[in-house]
Amino acid sequence: MKSRITQIRDMSVIEQELTHGKAGVLSFISPDEELVQAVVPYLYLDKNIYLFFEESDENFLSMNFDNNVSFAVFKAENGKEASSLAKGYKLLQILCRGIIRRVEEVRSAEEVYTQYINKYYSGSEGEESFIGIRGVFIDTEEIQASSVSA
């Protein structure tokens, strides 16, 4: 069985998939020079990937801020149910590379967190406090996407 790998260059397709995606794999090198990989929910906004962690989260505590990270989003579809934007693909991979930074402005962090809550929670379930939550974002420098079809 042959598989075909195709680079996707249409940013509208890539951004739509990033906007609708639910989780991705964050990869970075810790201060101890160990590779850390974590599956995390995210929010794609203004060409940046926003992530939220509790203050005590092990992944947040081991981040080496202002250093390079990568973030991968994968989407698998049955060929018959493939989206109209990229017909026939079975696996879509989007890789974002950039620098991880803290969301410094409290107002910005709260606004982005509100959008994050609206994406993942419904009703009163999402009315959680921003206290104890730390926002980080990947200042995206490069986005690559490819599809694999059989």
Summary of the structure (lengths in Angstrom):
residues: 150
radius of gyration: 16.5
end to end distance: 7.0
largest distance: 52.5
contacts: 402
relative contact order: 0.26
helix: 24%
strand: 45%
